[in-house]
Amino acid sequence: MFTPDERRAFLFLVAVAASGGAVRLLRHGPDPAAQPPAGQELSAGDVARQAALSRRALALAQPLRPGEQVDLDRAPADEIERLPRVGPEMARRIALDRDSNGPFGSLQGLGRVPGLGDATLRLLAPFARFSGVAVPAPEAAASPAPAAPRRRAHADPCDSIALPLDLNAATPAQLTCAPGIGPALAERIVTDRTAHGPFREVQDLERVRGIGPRLVQRLAATLRAP
C-alpha cells in the first residue's frame, strides 16, 4: 500500500513520461514505418490517365487567340474541338473522315463531313487552314447510273442563319447558333435584354450571368450590336 506521498510521486512520474511521448510525437511526427509509402494509393496507370485528362482539359480551356488557326489536315480531335461550334462528337467525325479518306485540302473539302452545313463552314473559315492536298475521287465508270442526291442525316437549322447575328433582335433559337451559347444561356441573354434594354456592344454581354471575357472574345465574330 502506497503512502499519500508515494502515490503523488508515482502519479508525477506517470505524467512526466506521458508528456515526454507527446513532445516526441510533435517533434518527429508519427512513426514513418507505420505510414503507407507515398503514392501507394495511385497506380502508374492512374497517374498517366490523370495527367492525360489534365492536359486535355487545359487545351480545351484555351480559346483560339486572334489570328490563330487549326490545321484540319493534321490536328488531332482534341485540337479540332477548340473550333467554334465544334463539339467532341463533330471533332471525332472530322478526324475520322480525314484519316479514312485523306486530307480535306480546303474548306470545300471539309464540307464532305456529314453534319457540317454551309453556315458552320462560313463560321469556321477564319479559324481553319489546310496543309494537305485532297485526294481526287476515282473516275466514274463509263455511263454510270445517275447518283441519288446526298441527303444529310440531320439538317442543321443554323444553316439558314446569316452571320453575324443582331444581338438585339435575335431569338433564343438563333442565338444558339453562336459558338458557346446553349439554350439556357440564350434564354438568359433575351431575358436580360428585355429587362435592361438593348446591348450597346457585344462586350455588354458580360453583364449576363455565365458570360465572361473569354466567351465574349469567341462571340465577337458571330454577333453584332449597334
C-alpha positions in Angstrom: 0.0 0.0 0.0 1.4 3.4 -1.0 1.5 6.3 1.3 0.0 9.6 0.1 3.5 11.0 -0.6 4.5 7.8 -2.6 1.2 7.9 -4.5 1.8 11.6 -5.5 5.4 10.8 -6.6 4.1 7.8 -8.7 1.5 9.9 -10.5 4.1 12.6 -11.1 6.4 10.2 -12.8 3.5 8.8 -15.0 2.6 12.4 -16.1 6.2 13.2 -17.0 6.5 10.0 -19.1 3.3 10.8 -20.9 4.3 14.4 -21.7 7.7 13.2 -23.0 6.0 10.9 -25.5 3.7 13.7 -26.7 6.7 16.0 -27.2 8.5 13.4 -29.3 5.4 12.9 -31.4 5.1 16.7 -32.1 8.8 17.0 -32.9 9.3 14.0 -35.1 5.7 13.2 -36.3 4.3 9.7 -36.5 6.5 6.7 -36.9 7.3 6.5 -40.7 7.3 2.7 -40.5 3.6 2.9 -39.7 2.7 5.1 -42.7 1.9 3.7 -46.1 4.6 4.5 -48.7 3.8 7.7 -50.8 1.9 7.1 -54.0 0.7 3.7 -53.0 -2.9 4.7 -53.5 -2.3 5.6 -57.2 -1.0 3.1 -59.7 1.1 4.1 -62.6 -1.9 3.8 -65.0 -4.0 6.1 -62.8 -1.3 8.7 -62.8 -0.8 8.6 -66.6 -4.6 8.8 -67.2 -5.0 11.7 -64.8 -2.1 13.6 -66.5 -3.7 13.0 -69.9 -7.1 14.3 -68.7 -5.4 17.3 -67.2 -3.6 18.1 -70.5 -6.8 17.7 -72.5 -8.8 20.0 -70.1 -6.1 22.6 -70.2 -6.0 22.6 -74.0 -9.8 22.8 -74.3 -9.9 25.7 -71.8 -7.8 27.8 -74.1 -9.8 29.7 -76.7 -8.3 30.4 -80.1 -6.2 33.6 -80.0 -6.9 36.3 -82.6 -5.4 35.1 -85.8 -4.8 31.5 -84.5 -5.9 28.7 -86.9 -6.2 25.0 -86.6 -4.8 22.8 -89.4 -7.6 20.4 -90.1 -5.4 18.2 -92.3 -3.2 17.4 -89.3 -4.7 18.4 -86.0 -5.9 15.7 -83.5 -9.6 15.7 -82.4 -8.8 17.5 -79.2 -7.3 20.4 -81.1 -10.2 20.5 -83.6 -12.6 20.7 -80.7 -11.4 24.2 -79.9 -13.0 25.5 -83.1 -16.3 27.4 -82.7 -19.5 25.2 -82.8 -17.4 22.0 -83.0 -18.0 19.7 -80.1 -16.4 16.4 -79.2 -18.5 14.2 -81.5 -18.1 16.5 -84.5 -14.3 16.8 -83.9 -14.1 13.0 -83.8 -16.1 12.7 -87.0 -13.8 15.2 -88.8 -10.6 13.4 -87.7 -12.1 10.0 -88.6 -13.1 11.2 -92.1 -9.7 12.7 -92.7 -7.8 9.6 -91.5 -10.1 7.3 -93.6 -10.4 9.4 -96.8 -7.3 11.6 -96.8 -6.8 15.3 -96.3 -9.6 17.8 -96.9 -7.3 20.3 -98.8 -9.8 23.2 -98.5 -13.0 24.4 -96.8 -14.9 22.9 -99.6 -13.4 19.5 -99.0 -14.2 19.8 -95.3 -17.9 20.0 -96.4 -17.9 16.3 -97.1 -18.1 15.6 -93.4 -21.8 14.9 -92.5 -23.3 17.5 -90.2 -21.2 20.4 -91.4 -23.6 22.8 -93.0 -22.8 26.0 -95.0 -23.3 28.3 -92.0 -20.9 26.3 -89.9 -18.3 26.2 -92.7 -18.6 30.0 -93.1 -18.1 30.3 -89.3 -15.0 28.1 -89.4 -13.4 29.8 -92.4 -11.3 32.4 -90.4 -10.1 29.7 -87.9 -9.3 26.8 -90.3 -6.3 26.1 -92.5 -5.4 23.1 -94.7 -1.8 21.9 -95.3 -2.7 18.8 -97.2 -3.9 18.1 -100.7 -7.3 16.5 -101.2 -7.2 13.1 -102.8 -9.2 13.2 -106.1 -12.1 11.0 -106.4 -11.7 8.0 -108.7 -13.1 8.5 -112.2 -16.5 7.1 -112.6 -17.1 4.1 -114.9 -18.5 4.7 -118.4 -22.2 5.6 -118.4 -22.7 5.5 -114.7 -26.2 5.5 -113.3 -27.2 8.9 -112.0 -26.4 9.1 -108.4 -29.1 10.0 -106.0 -28.7 13.4 -104.3 -26.9 13.1 -101.0 -29.1 13.9 -98.0 -27.7 14.9 -94.7 -28.6 12.7 -91.8 -29.6 15.7 -89.7 -30.4 19.1 -91.1 -28.7 21.9 -89.3 -31.2 24.7 -88.5 -28.3 27.1 -88.3 -27.5 26.6 -92.0 -30.2 29.2 -92.8 -29.0 31.8 -90.3 -27.0 34.7 -91.6 -24.0 35.7 -89.5 -23.2 37.8 -87.7 -26.4 37.8 -85.7 -28.0 41.0 -84.5 -27.6 40.7 -80.7 -30.6 42.9 -80.0 -33.0 41.2 -82.4 -32.0 37.5 -82.4 -34.4 34.9 -80.9 -33.1 32.4 -78.3 -33.1 29.7 -81.1 -31.0 31.9 -83.3 -28.6 32.8 -80.5 -27.8 29.1 -80.0 -26.1 29.1 -83.4 -23.3 31.3 -81.9 -20.3 29.3 -80.5 -20.5 28.7 -76.8 -24.2 29.6 -76.4 -26.6 26.9 -75.4 -30.4 27.1 -74.9 -30.2 28.1 -71.3 -27.7 30.9 -71.9 -29.6 32.1 -74.9 -32.8 32.5 -72.8 -30.8 34.4 -70.1 -29.5 36.8 -72.9 -33.0 37.6 -74.1 -34.3 37.9 -70.5 -31.5 40.4 -69.7 -32.2 42.3 -72.9 -35.9 42.6 -72.1 -35.2 43.7 -68.5 -32.3 46.1 -69.0 -32.6 47.3 -72.6 -30.6 46.6 -75.7 -26.9 45.9 -75.7 -24.7 48.8 -76.9 -21.9 46.5 -77.9 -21.0 42.8 -77.8 -18.9 43.3 -74.7 -22.0 44.3 -72.8 -22.8 40.5 -72.7 -20.6 40.3 -69.7 -23.5 41.6 -67.6 -25.3 38.3 -68.3 -24.7 35.6 -65.7 -22.5 32.9 -67.1 -20.7 35.0 -69.8 -17.1 36.1 -69.2 -14.4 37.9 -71.3 -13.2 34.6 -72.9 -16.7 33.7 -74.2 -17.3 37.3 -75.4 -14.0 37.0 -77.4 -15.3 33.9 -79.1 -18.6 35.6 -79.9 -17.1 38.7 -81.4 -17.1 37.2 -84.9 -20.6 35.9 -84.9 -22.6 38.6 -83.0 -23.0 42.4 -83.6 -24.6 45.2 -81.7 -25.2 48.9 -82.7 
